[in-house]
Amino acid sequence: MHVLIIGGNGFIGSHLTDLLMTQGQSVRVYNRSRNPYINEHNNNVEYIYGDFADQLLLKSALKDVEIVYQLISSTIPSTSNINPIGDVSSNVIDTIKLLESCVDASVRKVVFPSSGGTIYGFPQKLPIDENHQTNPICSYGITKLAIEKYLHLFNYLYGLDYSILRIANPYGPRQNPTGKLGVITIFLNHILQNLPIQIWGDGEIVRDYIYFLDVVQALYDVQSSNLTEKLFNIGSGQGFSLNELLVKIRQVIQHDFEVEYIEGRKVDIPINVLDISKAKTILHWKPTVDLELGIQKTWEWLKTL
C-alpha cells in the first residue's frame, strides 16, 4: 500500500506514520516543517517539505499513491472566527485543489479527520450520533463540514472514495504542550512548569477525550475499499467536565497545582460527547486506553522533554 500523509509530522500524523510502517506500508510524508517532538529516524519514510498551497509540489507527492490522509489544518476552533476568509482560503480551497489533484493522479481514497467537537454545534441529544444536525458556531467547524461535502461531491462526480472521521478531543505524547489545542497535554505541562492552570468559565464544560493510539487505529481501519459507510464518530463515548478532569489529573500524577478560572468564551459548546456505536459495529473499533492511563502516559512523556 502506497500512502501519502499530508501533515504526517504532526501530532496524529507522526503516530499514524509509525503504525502504517509496522503494517508494511510504503509511507510518504508531506509537511510544512520538521517537528521538534518527533525523531525522523526512519529511513523507510520519504519526507517532503512544502506548503499545503504549493500545488506543483503536492502533485509530485501524489505519484503512485493509493491512499491520501489529509491531516492539515491551518486554524484552530478558538481563533478561527477572527479571520474566516483566511480559514476558508487556506483549508477549504486548498483541499479542493488537493481533491482535483487526487482525481488526476488516480488516487483510490482520501481519509479526512473532521471535528467531532465542533461540527455538531449545540447538542440536541446526547450522546451525539452521526445523524445529528450540524450547526457549528466557529469557522473551524464550518470549514470541516464544507470539506466533508466536497468529499461527497468528488465521490459522486469522479468516484474518488473517502472516509471521514469526526474525532473528539485527542491527546497524548507528541502533542505540542505549549500550543492552544489539547487541554490535557497543556494542563500537564503547566503543572510541570509550576504554572497555574487556566480554565475558561466555571469548569463545567464537558468534553469527550480520546487517546492518540485509538485515533490512529481508527484512521488505519478505514483504509478498506469495501466500506459503504463514509462517516464515523471517533471518541471515548464518555464525557468529563474540566473540573472532573482536574480531579483525575490530581489522582493520577499525585501532584498539586493552582487553578485560575477566567471569563468563558462564546465559542465553547457547554457539552460534547460522541456516540461511537457506529464505529464499533462497522469498523470493529473501540477505544482501548482509558482516561487515567492516557493521563499517566502523557505525564511520563512530558517529563522526558
N, C-alpha and C positions, 0 to 999 in steps of 0.2 A: 504494500500500500504506500503510495506517494502522497504525502500530506504537507500542506503549507499552513503554518500557524502565523497569522498576522497578529502581532502583539505577543509573540512567543517568548519574549524576555520578561514579560510582566509577571505579576504575582501568580495568577492562574495559568497563564500560558507556559511559564517555565516548568511548572509541575506537570502540565499536560504533555510537554515535550518529553519529560522523563518517563511518563507512563507509556507513551507511544513507542519510545525506544525499547522499553522492556518487552513490547509486543512484536518487536522485529520490524517495525515500520520505518520507512525512509522519511525523515523529517527535515523540512526546510523552514527556518525561522526568519520572518520579516519583521524588523523592529526599527524604531527611530534611533535608539541608542542602547548602550550597554546598561545592565542593571547591577548596581553595587551589591545587591543581596543574593546574587547567584554567581556561580563559578562556571564559566563557559568552557568546560574542560573536555566536553565530549567531541572527539574528532569526527564522529559519525553524523553530527548535526551540521547542516550548512546554514551559516548565518549571513543574512543580507541586511545591511543597514540603510535605511532611507525613510523619507517621509511618506505617510499614507497617501498624500496628494500627488506623489511622483508616479504618474500613470505608466510611463515608459519602463521604469524600474520594476514596478509591480507586475506589469505584463510579462516581463522576463522571468520574474519569480514564479509565475504560474505554469511554466513549461513542464509538461509531463505530470502535472499534479492531478490527483483524483478527487481529493477532499480538501476544502479550504475551511479553516476556522477563522472567523472574523472577530477577534477579541479586542480590537482597538476602539477606544472612546476618548475623545479629546476634552470631555467635560465631566462634571460630577453633579449629582442632583442638587446639592445645596447652593451652587453658584450658577447653574445653567440658565436661570431666568434673567440673569444680568445681561446676557448677550445671546438671545435666542436665534438671531440671524447667524451669528458665528457658529452656534451649536448645529443648526441645520446644514450650513455650508460644509463644515468640517466632518460631520458624521453622516448625515443622510445623503448628500450629493456625492461625496467621495465613495460611499458604499454602493450607490447606484452605478457609478463608474466601475467599481470592482466587479459587480454582478455582470455588467456588459462584457468585461474582460474575461470573466469565467466562462460565459457562453462562447466567446470566440476561441478560448483555449480548450474547449470540450471538457471542462471540469464536471465531475459527476454530481458533487454535492457540496453545499455550503452549510456549515453549522454556525449558528449565531446565538451567543448568550445574551438574552434580553434581561430586563429588570423586573423580577417578581416583586421587588419592594416599592417600585414607583408606578408601574404601568397600570395598576388597577384603580388608583386613587382611593377615595374613601370607601371602605368595605360596606357592602350591603348585607353580607352574611359572612360568617366565619366557620371553619377556615375557608379561604378564597380558592375556588377551583378555576380551571382554565376557561370556563364559560362565563365567568363573572364579567360585568361591564368594565370597559377600560376608559377611565376618565382621569388621566394623570394630571397632577397640579404643578408639575415642573416640566420645563422644556426637555430635560434629560429623558423623562418618561415618554414624552410625545415623540421625540426622535426615535427612540427604541421601537415604539409602536409603528411609526412610519416605515422603518426598515423591515419590520415583520410583514407589513402589507406589500412592500416591493418584492420580498422573497416569494410571497404567494403569486404576485403578478408574473415574475420571471419563470416560475414553475409552470404557470398557465400558458405563457407565450412561447417558452423555449424548452420546457421540460427539465429545467435545472432543479434537481432535487434539493431539499433543505430540511433542517431540523432547527427548532427554536427551543431554547431552554430558558424559562423565566426563573432566574436564580434569586434566592432570598438574599441574605447578608453573609457573604463568605468571609472567612478569617483564617489566620494561621501563619506559619513560617513563610518568609519571603514577602509578606505584605509590608508595604512601607510604613514603619512605625511613626514617622513624622509627617505623614500625609493627612488628608482630610476624609479618607474613606476607611472604614473598618474600626468600629469603636472598641472592640475587644483588644486588638493589637495596639491601638493608640492609648487606651487606658493603661494597659500593662506597661507600655513604655514610659508613660508618665510616672507610674509608680517606681520603676527602676531609676528614673532620673530625679526622684524625690520632688516631683511637681504635682500640684493638685489636679484632680480630675474635674473637668468642667462638664456639667450636664445642662443641656438646653431644656428649659421648662422645669417641671416638678419631678421628673424622673419616672413618670408613669407611662411614657411611650413604650409600646410593646412591639418587639421585632422577633423575627424568625432567623436564627443564626445557624449557618451550615459550615462545617469544616471543609477545608480545601480538598482533601482527599476524596470526599464524597462528590464534590462538584466535578473533579476531573474524571472520576469513574463514569458519571453520567454523560459527560462530553464524549467519552470513548464509546459508551454503549449505544449512542445514536448514529454511529458510522454505517450501520446496516442500510442497504438499499431496499429492504423489504418492509420498511415502516410506512404504513398508510397514515398513521397519526403524525402530525408535524410539530405539535406544540405540547410541552411538558413543564409543569412547575417542578422546581428542584429546591427543596428546603429541608428543614428538620421536621416540619409539621407541628412544631411546638413554639409557643410564644413566651418571651420573658421580657418584663419591663426592665428599664435601665436600673431601677433600684434593686430588682431581683438579681440582675446581672452583677451588680456590685457585691451583693451578698455571696454569690457564687465565687467571685474572684477572691474575696477575703477567705472563704473556706478552703479554696484550692491552694493559694500561694502562702497562706499563713503570714500575711504581711499587712500592716495597717497603712492607711493613706488618707489624704484630705480630699474632700469633695466640695466643689463650689457649684451652686445652682444659679444659672443665669437665665435671662429672658428667653422664652420659647420662640420658635420660628414658624412662619406660616407654611413653609414648605414641608413640615413634618406631619405626616399622617399619624393619628393617635395610635392606631394598631394595624399590624400587618402580619398575618400568619397564613401560610400557604397550605392548601390541600394537595398532598403529594401522592394520592392513591392511584392516579393515572400512570405515573412513572413506575410505581411499584408493580402494577398489574401488567403493563405492556412491555416495559424495559426490564422487568425483574430486578429493579434497582431499589435500594433503600439506604438511608443514612446509617453509617456504622460507627461513627465517632460521636459520643455524647458531649454535651457542653462542658462538663467538668474535665474530661480527658483532653478535649480540644484546648481549653484554657491552659492546662498544665503543659501541654506540648508547645504551645505558643510562648509561654513564660520561659520555658527551658531554652527555646531558640533565641529569644531576645537576650538572654543572659550571656550568649556566646558572641554577641556583636561587639 
